[in-house]
Amino acid sequence: MTDDQWEELDEKALSSIQLCLSKEVLREVVNETTVAKLWLKLETLYMTKNLANKLRLKERIYTIRMVEGTPIQSNLDEFNSIILDLENIDVKIDDEDKVVLLVVSLPSTYEHFKEIMLYGNNNILYFEDVKSNLLSKEKFDLEVHFVDKGEGLSARGRTQEKGCTTHKKSRGHKSNKTCRYCKKSGHEISDCFILRKKQEKQEKGKSPQSPEAANIEADSGDDITLSVVSYNKRSKTEWIIDTGCTFHMCPYKDLFTIFEPVDCGVVLMGNDAQCKVVGIGTVQIKTNDGVVRTLANVRYIPDLKRNLISLGTLESLGCKYSAEGGVLKVSKGYLVLLKANRIGNLYVLQGTVVTGPTAVSSSMLENDVTKLWQMCLGHMSEKGMHLLSKQGSLGKQGISKLEFCKHCVFGKQKKVSFSTATHRTKGILDYIHSDLWGPSKVASYGGHRYMMTIIDVFSRKVWVYFL
């Protein structure tokens, strides 16, 4: 291999390693020009074999605990990363010790599994075997305990018919039964052919996005069971307006228009499960009126299942919300910013997420308020609005820069008169005025459409020429 080929290969390897580094780490090694120097710099920064690093990593491996509700694979990834860091600084952990540390880190739901691993008949435990058993157990639990996600309501009661005088009827003979649906005798409602045929037609013509469905079932007696099931067809671009979440949250990275990977801690769910926040950014939502609203400081949480808009965050920005007739409105002043329809017991936002370049101009909340105030004040100038804002007359939110407004230009323009001038002449042709007029719609007898006039100021003599 020649020197040029070696330098080219070294540059490719250097750029590949730099692309894998975060911004904070890249700032520390940006001046390194070769792979060897870069690698030595990284080792001195993060893989120093000193006592402090050993104590820190050992403390992490001994105190690691799996959070209830998180996948077992994420816990294994974190556990393996700590083991690799310890091995890089020449700290070896036996295979049996790895097994004990991993089993101890499991939550209380794996209590039976821990007892089998620690107190079983196996004299020697291998780390790879325990890993495979954990993954198999998680897969088995997901398959066995899988339940379709939905909300169910079951109500049982005894029907009352007109003309029914007694409820004490024999349950042993079907011939004495009368169908509650078709009112015919000889069969029960559970065996009614007309009802069954109607339900089949409804299922065939039912929209796949129907949020709720009701089923009527009957047992062997007069009790009728009404089951209402809510089927949640989740959409990637569907946003739920919630009063319980602290921030705006989104589990889909490709919906962000501006994204910055950060470590903002964790978010607690309703069952105290922790979901890690791995990024923050902005999301643009196009409402039904065609305006693009921008949600700032949206947390990126991959473990979340729904897109959430925090009403508490909007209220802290000066917004107000009200719900009536199944419609929730978020407004600021007299401007309605967001609308949501109630589907089941959830308020789903009316709008779609804008991803990539768009032809619709995006408007921040401050721009909307500034534009609204300008129209309410008769298209006041930006300087005047800043003066009112400093006096506190326009609310707590500041005034942003105004965009070009054609109505202001058309409404405030005026004719400017010519200034008066005094000319003193002492003779003929010292000062003259000339003017060109035309074109005329009708031509003159000579075929001309323009006329030029020349006026002498001293003698007031006028010359007219047709052009």
C-alpha positions as CSV (number, residue, x, y, z in Angstrom):
1,M,0.0,0.0,0.0
2,T,1.4,3.4,-1.0
3,D,1.6,6.4,1.3
4,D,-1.2,8.2,-0.6
5,Q,-3.5,5.2,-0.3
6,W,-2.7,4.9,3.4
7,E,-3.5,8.6,4.0
8,E,-6.8,8.3,2.1
9,L,-7.7,5.3,4.2
10,D,-6.8,7.0,7.4
11,E,-8.9,10.1,6.5
12,K,-11.9,7.8,5.7
13,A,-11.5,6.1,9.1
14,L,-11.1,9.4,10.9
15,S,-14.3,10.8,9.3
16,S,-16.2,7.7,10.1
17,I,-15.3,7.8,13.8
18,Q,-16.1,11.5,14.0
19,L,-19.6,11.0,12.6
20,C,-20.3,8.5,15.4
21,L,-19.3,11.0,18.1
22,S,-21.7,13.3,19.9
23,K,-21.3,17.1,19.7
24,E,-19.9,17.3,23.2
25,V,-17.2,14.6,22.5
26,L,-16.4,16.0,19.1
27,R,-15.5,19.3,20.5
28,E,-12.8,17.6,22.6
29,V,-11.1,15.8,19.7
30,V,-11.8,18.1,16.7
31,N,-8.1,19.1,16.4
32,E,-6.9,15.5,16.0
33,T,-5.8,14.8,12.4
34,T,-5.1,11.0,12.5
35,V,-7.0,8.0,13.7
36,A,-4.2,7.0,16.2
37,K,-4.2,10.4,17.8
38,L,-8.0,10.5,17.9
39,W,-8.2,7.1,19.6
40,L,-5.5,8.0,22.1
41,K,-7.3,11.2,23.0
42,L,-10.6,9.3,23.5
43,E,-8.8,6.8,25.8
44,T,-7.3,9.5,27.9
45,L,-10.7,11.2,28.2
46,Y,-13.0,8.3,28.9
47,M,-11.0,5.1,29.4
48,T,-8.4,6.2,31.9
49,K,-7.6,3.2,34.1
50,N,-7.7,5.2,37.4
51,L,-9.4,4.5,40.7
52,A,-12.2,7.0,40.1
53,N,-13.4,5.3,36.9
54,K,-13.2,1.9,38.5
55,L,-15.3,3.0,41.5
56,R,-17.8,4.8,39.3
57,L,-18.4,1.8,37.0
58,K,-18.5,-0.7,39.8
59,E,-21.1,1.4,41.6
60,R,-23.2,1.4,38.5
61,I,-23.0,-2.4,38.0
62,Y,-23.8,-3.1,41.6
63,T,-26.7,-0.7,41.9
64,I,-28.3,-1.1,38.5
65,R,-32.1,-1.9,38.8
66,M,-34.5,-2.6,36.0
67,V,-37.5,-0.2,35.9
68,E,-40.9,-1.9,36.1
69,G,-42.6,-2.0,32.7
70,T,-39.5,-1.4,30.6
71,P,-38.5,-4.1,28.0
72,I,-35.9,-6.6,29.1
73,Q,-33.8,-5.9,26.1
74,S,-33.2,-2.3,27.1
75,N,-32.1,-3.5,30.6
76,L,-29.7,-6.0,29.0
77,D,-28.2,-3.4,26.7
78,E,-27.5,-1.1,29.7
79,F,-26.0,-4.0,31.7
80,N,-23.8,-5.1,28.8
81,S,-22.5,-1.5,28.2
82,I,-21.3,-1.3,31.8
83,I,-19.6,-4.7,31.5
84,L,-17.8,-3.6,28.4
85,D,-16.6,-0.4,30.0
86,L,-15.2,-2.3,33.0
87,E,-13.4,-4.7,30.6
88,N,-11.8,-1.8,28.8
89,I,-10.2,-0.6,32.0
90,D,-9.0,-4.2,32.8
91,V,-11.7,-5.0,35.4
92,K,-12.8,-8.6,34.8
93,I,-16.1,-9.9,36.2
94,D,-16.7,-13.6,36.4
95,D,-19.5,-15.2,34.5
96,E,-21.3,-16.3,37.6
97,D,-21.0,-12.8,39.2
98,K,-22.6,-11.4,36.0
99,V,-25.5,-13.8,36.4
100,V,-26.0,-12.8,40.1
101,L,-25.9,-9.1,39.3
102,L,-28.3,-9.4,36.4
103,V,-30.8,-11.5,38.3
104,V,-30.7,-9.1,41.3
105,S,-31.4,-6.2,39.0
106,L,-34.7,-7.6,37.9
107,P,-38.0,-6.1,39.3
108,S,-40.5,-7.8,41.6
109,T,-42.5,-9.2,38.7
110,Y,-39.5,-11.6,38.0
111,E,-39.5,-12.9,41.6
112,H,-40.3,-16.4,40.6
113,F,-37.7,-16.4,37.9
114,K,-35.1,-15.2,40.4
115,E,-35.9,-18.0,42.8
116,I,-35.5,-20.6,40.0
117,M,-32.2,-19.2,38.8
118,L,-30.6,-18.7,42.3
119,Y,-32.0,-21.7,44.1
120,G,-32.4,-24.2,41.3
121,N,-30.5,-27.5,40.8
122,N,-27.9,-25.9,38.5
123,N,-24.5,-25.8,40.1
124,I,-23.1,-23.5,37.4
125,L,-25.0,-20.6,35.9
126,Y,-23.9,-19.2,32.6
127,F,-24.6,-15.6,31.6
128,E,-25.7,-16.4,28.0
129,D,-28.2,-19.0,29.2
130,V,-29.8,-16.6,31.7
131,K,-30.0,-13.9,28.9
132,S,-31.8,-16.3,26.5
133,N,-34.1,-17.4,29.3
134,L,-35.1,-13.9,30.1
135,L,-35.8,-13.0,26.5
136,S,-37.8,-16.2,26.1
137,K,-39.9,-15.5,29.2
138,E,-40.7,-12.0,28.0
139,K,-41.7,-13.3,24.6
140,F,-43.9,-15.9,26.2
141,D,-45.6,-13.4,28.5
142,L,-46.4,-11.1,25.6
143,E,-47.9,-13.9,23.6
144,V,-50.0,-15.4,26.4
145,H,-51.1,-12.2,28.1
146,F,-51.8,-10.3,24.9
147,V,-55.1,-8.3,25.2
148,D,-56.5,-6.1,22.5
149,K,-56.1,-2.6,23.6
150,G,-59.6,-1.0,24.2
151,E,-62.0,0.1,26.8
152,G,-64.9,-2.1,27.7
153,L,-68.1,-1.5,29.5
154,S,-70.4,-4.4,30.5
155,A,-73.9,-4.0,31.9
156,R,-76.2,-6.7,32.9
157,G,-79.9,-6.2,33.7
158,R,-83.4,-7.7,33.4
159,T,-85.6,-6.4,30.6
160,Q,-89.2,-5.3,31.2
161,E,-91.7,-5.7,28.4
162,K,-95.1,-4.2,28.0
163,G,-97.8,-6.6,29.1
164,C,-95.4,-8.8,31.0
165,T,-97.2,-9.7,34.3
166,T,-94.7,-12.2,35.8
167,H,-91.0,-12.9,35.7
168,K,-91.2,-16.4,37.2
169,K,-91.1,-18.5,34.1
170,S,-89.6,-21.9,33.6
171,R,-86.1,-21.9,32.1
172,G,-86.2,-25.5,31.0
173,H,-88.4,-25.3,27.9
174,K,-87.4,-23.2,24.9
175,S,-90.9,-23.5,23.4
176,N,-92.3,-21.2,26.1
177,K,-89.7,-18.5,25.4
178,T,-90.4,-15.4,23.3
179,C,-87.7,-13.5,21.5
180,R,-87.1,-10.1,22.9
181,Y,-86.0,-8.8,19.4
182,C,-88.4,-10.1,16.9
183,K,-91.3,-10.8,19.4
184,K,-91.8,-14.3,18.0
185,S,-92.2,-17.4,20.3
186,G,-90.3,-20.6,20.0
187,H,-86.7,-19.3,20.4
188,E,-84.6,-17.0,22.5
189,I,-82.8,-13.8,21.5
190,S,-79.5,-15.7,21.4
191,D,-80.9,-17.9,18.7
192,C,-82.7,-15.2,16.7
193,F,-81.9,-15.5,13.1
194,I,-83.1,-11.9,12.2
195,L,-80.9,-10.3,14.9
196,R,-77.9,-12.4,13.8
197,K,-78.4,-11.5,10.2
198,K,-78.7,-7.8,11.1
199,Q,-75.4,-7.9,13.1
200,E,-73.6,-9.6,10.2
201,K,-74.7,-6.8,7.8
202,Q,-73.6,-4.2,10.3
203,E,-70.2,-5.8,10.7
204,K,-69.7,-5.9,6.9
205,G,-70.7,-2.3,6.4
206,K,-68.9,-1.0,9.5
207,S,-66.2,1.6,9.0
208,P,-62.7,0.3,10.1
209,Q,-62.2,3.6,11.9
210,S,-65.3,3.4,14.0
211,P,-64.3,4.2,17.6
212,E,-67.1,2.4,19.4
213,A,-69.2,-0.7,18.8
214,A,-72.1,-2.1,20.8
215,N,-73.0,-5.8,21.0
216,I,-76.1,-7.4,22.6
217,E,-75.7,-10.8,24.0
218,A,-78.1,-13.0,26.0
219,D,-77.7,-15.9,28.3
220,S,-80.0,-18.8,28.9
221,G,-82.5,-16.7,31.0
222,D,-84.1,-13.3,30.8
223,D,-80.8,-11.4,31.5
224,I,-79.4,-9.4,28.7
225,T,-75.8,-8.3,28.5
226,L,-74.8,-5.1,26.8
227,S,-71.2,-4.8,25.9
228,V,-69.7,-1.5,24.7
229,V,-66.1,-1.8,23.4
230,S,-64.0,1.1,22.3
231,Y,-61.5,0.2,19.5
232,N,-58.6,2.7,19.4
233,K,-57.2,2.9,15.9
234,R,-54.1,4.8,16.6
235,S,-52.6,7.1,14.0
236,K,-49.1,8.3,13.9
237,T,-50.2,11.9,13.2
238,E,-53.0,11.9,15.8
239,W,-52.5,14.3,18.7
240,I,-54.3,14.0,22.1
241,I,-54.9,17.1,24.1
242,D,-54.3,16.2,27.7
243,T,-54.5,18.0,31.1
244,G,-52.3,15.5,32.9
245,C,-49.1,15.6,30.9
246,T,-46.4,18.1,31.9
247,F,-44.9,18.8,28.5
248,H,-45.7,18.3,24.8
249,M,-44.6,14.7,24.0
250,C,-44.0,12.8,20.8
251,P,-42.7,9.2,20.2
252,Y,-41.9,9.7,16.5
253,K,-38.6,11.4,15.6
254,D,-39.5,11.9,11.9
255,L,-42.4,14.3,12.9
256,F,-39.9,16.9,14.3
257,T,-39.0,19.8,12.1
258,I,-36.2,20.9,14.5
259,F,-34.6,18.2,16.7
260,E,-31.8,18.3,19.2
261,P,-30.7,15.1,21.1
262,V,-30.5,15.9,24.8
263,D,-30.6,14.0,28.0
264,C,-33.6,15.6,29.9
265,G,-34.1,12.9,32.5
266,V,-37.2,10.7,32.6
267,V,-41.0,11.1,32.6
268,L,-43.2,9.1,35.0
269,M,-46.2,7.3,33.6
270,G,-49.5,6.6,35.5
271,N,-48.1,3.3,36.8
272,D,-44.8,5.0,37.9
273,A,-42.9,3.5,35.0
274,Q,-40.1,5.7,33.8
275,C,-39.8,6.7,30.1
276,K,-36.5,8.4,29.1
277,V,-36.5,11.7,27.3
278,V,-33.8,11.5,24.6
279,G,-34.5,14.7,22.6
280,I,-36.3,18.0,22.3
281,G,-37.5,20.0,19.3
282,T,-40.4,21.6,17.5
283,V,-43.4,20.1,15.7
284,Q,-45.5,21.9,13.1
285,I,-49.2,21.2,13.0
286,K,-51.5,22.4,10.2
287,T,-55.0,23.0,11.5
288,N,-58.2,22.7,9.5
289,D,-58.2,26.5,8.8
290,G,-54.9,26.1,6.9
291,V,-52.7,27.8,9.5
292,V,-49.6,26.1,10.6
293,R,-49.1,26.2,14.4
294,T,-45.6,25.5,15.9
295,L,-45.3,23.5,19.1
296,A,-42.0,24.3,20.8
297,N,-40.1,22.3,23.4
298,V,-41.7,19.0,22.4
299,R,-40.1,16.1,24.3
300,Y,-39.0,13.1,22.2
301,I,-39.9,9.9,24.2
302,P,-39.6,6.7,22.1
303,D,-41.3,4.5,24.7
304,L,-44.5,6.6,24.5
305,K,-47.4,5.3,22.5
306,R,-49.4,8.5,21.8
307,N,-48.7,12.1,20.7
308,L,-49.7,14.4,23.6
309,I,-50.3,18.2,23.8
310,S,-50.1,19.6,27.3
311,L,-52.9,22.0,28.2
312,G,-50.8,23.1,31.2
313,T,-48.0,24.2,28.9
314,L,-50.4,26.2,26.7
315,E,-52.0,27.8,29.8
316,S,-48.6,28.9,31.0
317,L,-48.2,30.7,27.6
318,G,-51.4,32.7,28.3
319,C,-53.8,30.5,26.4
320,K,-57.3,29.6,27.6
321,Y,-59.4,26.5,26.9
322,S,-63.0,25.5,27.0
323,A,-65.0,22.5,26.0
324,E,-68.7,22.4,24.9
325,G,-70.7,20.1,22.8
326,G,-67.8,17.6,22.3
327,V,-65.4,20.3,21.0
328,L,-62.4,21.7,22.9
329,K,-61.1,25.1,21.9
330,V,-57.7,26.6,22.9
331,S,-57.7,30.3,22.4
332,K,-55.6,33.4,23.1
333,G,-57.5,36.5,23.3
334,Y,-60.1,36.4,20.5
335,L,-58.0,34.1,18.3
336,V,-58.8,30.4,18.4
337,L,-55.5,28.5,18.1
338,L,-56.4,24.8,18.3
339,K,-59.6,22.7,18.2
340,A,-60.1,19.1,19.2
341,N,-63.1,16.7,18.8
342,R,-64.1,14.3,21.6
343,I,-63.8,10.7,20.5
344,G,-64.8,8.4,23.3
345,N,-63.3,10.2,26.3
346,L,-60.3,11.7,24.5
347,Y,-60.0,15.0,22.7
348,V,-58.3,14.4,19.4
349,L,-56.7,17.5,17.7
350,Q,-58.2,18.7,14.4
351,G,-55.1,18.9,12.2
352,T,-52.2,17.1,10.6
353,V,-48.5,17.2,11.2
354,V,-46.4,19.1,8.7
355,T,-43.2,17.3,7.8
356,G,-40.6,18.6,5.4
357,P,-40.8,21.9,3.4
358,T,-44.2,23.4,3.1
359,A,-45.7,26.3,1.1
360,V,-47.9,27.5,4.0
361,S,-46.3,30.2,6.1
362,S,-45.7,29.1,9.7
363,S,-46.9,31.3,12.5
364,M,-45.7,31.3,16.0
365,L,-48.0,32.2,18.9
366,E,-46.3,35.6,19.4
367,N,-46.8,36.4,15.7
368,D,-50.5,35.5,15.9
369,V,-51.0,37.7,18.9
370,T,-49.1,40.6,17.3
371,K,-51.1,40.4,14.1
372,L,-54.3,40.2,16.1
373,W,-53.5,43.3,18.2
374,Q,-52.5,45.2,15.0
375,M,-55.9,44.6,13.4
376,C,-57.8,45.4,16.6
377,L,-55.9,48.7,16.9
378,G,-56.7,49.8,13.4
379,H,-53.4,48.6,11.9
380,M,-51.2,50.6,14.3
381,S,-47.5,50.8,13.6
382,E,-45.0,48.5,15.1
383,K,-43.4,51.3,17.0
384,G,-46.7,52.3,18.6
385,M,-47.5,48.8,19.6
386,H,-44.1,48.4,21.3
387,L,-44.9,51.5,23.4
388,L,-48.2,50.1,24.5
389,S,-46.5,46.7,25.3
390,K,-44.0,48.5,27.5
391,Q,-46.9,50.1,29.4
392,G,-48.5,46.7,29.9
393,S,-51.6,47.5,27.8
394,L,-51.2,44.5,25.5
395,G,-50.9,41.7,28.1
396,K,-47.8,39.9,29.4
397,Q,-46.6,38.5,26.1
398,G,-44.2,40.7,24.1
399,I,-44.7,42.0,20.6
400,S,-42.8,40.4,17.8
401,K,-41.7,41.8,14.5
402,L,-44.6,42.6,12.1
403,E,-44.7,41.1,8.7
404,F,-45.5,43.1,5.5
405,C,-49.1,44.2,5.5
406,K,-50.5,45.4,2.2
407,H,-53.6,46.8,3.9
408,C,-51.4,49.2,5.9
409,V,-49.8,50.4,2.6
410,F,-53.1,50.9,0.8
411,G,-54.9,52.5,3.7
412,K,-52.2,55.0,4.7
413,Q,-51.0,56.2,1.3
414,K,-51.8,59.8,0.3
415,K,-51.2,62.2,-2.5
416,V,-48.2,64.5,-2.1
417,S,-48.7,68.0,-3.5
418,F,-46.0,69.8,-5.4
419,S,-44.2,72.4,-3.5
420,T,-44.6,76.0,-4.5
421,A,-41.6,77.7,-6.1
422,T,-40.9,81.3,-7.1
423,H,-39.0,81.9,-10.4
424,R,-37.8,85.4,-11.3
425,T,-37.1,85.9,-15.0
426,K,-35.7,89.0,-16.7
427,G,-36.3,88.2,-20.4
428,I,-37.9,86.0,-22.9
429,L,-37.0,82.3,-22.9
430,D,-35.1,82.6,-19.6
431,Y,-37.4,80.0,-18.1
432,I,-39.9,77.8,-19.9
433,H,-42.3,74.9,-19.0
434,S,-42.7,71.9,-21.3
435,D,-45.4,69.2,-21.1
436,L,-46.1,66.1,-23.1
437,W,-49.7,64.8,-23.3
438,G,-51.0,61.5,-24.7
439,P,-51.7,59.0,-26.1
440,S,-55.2,60.0,-27.2
441,K,-57.8,57.4,-27.9
442,V,-58.9,59.3,-31.0
443,A,-56.3,60.4,-33.5
444,S,-56.3,64.0,-34.9
445,Y,-56.9,64.8,-38.5
446,G,-53.2,64.5,-39.2
447,G,-53.0,61.1,-37.5
448,H,-51.3,62.4,-34.3
449,R,-52.0,61.1,-30.8
450,Y,-49.5,63.1,-28.7
451,M,-49.4,66.9,-28.0
452,M,-46.4,68.8,-26.6
453,T,-46.8,72.3,-25.1
454,I,-44.1,74.9,-24.4
455,I,-44.8,77.9,-22.2
456,D,-42.5,80.9,-21.8
457,V,-42.7,82.2,-18.2
458,F,-41.8,85.8,-19.0
459,S,-44.2,86.4,-21.9
460,R,-46.6,83.6,-21.2
461,K,-46.3,82.6,-24.9
462,V,-47.6,79.1,-25.7
463,W,-46.4,76.8,-28.5
464,V,-48.4,73.7,-29.3
465,Y,-46.9,70.8,-31.4
466,F,-48.7,67.6,-32.4
467,L,-46.6,64.4,-32.5
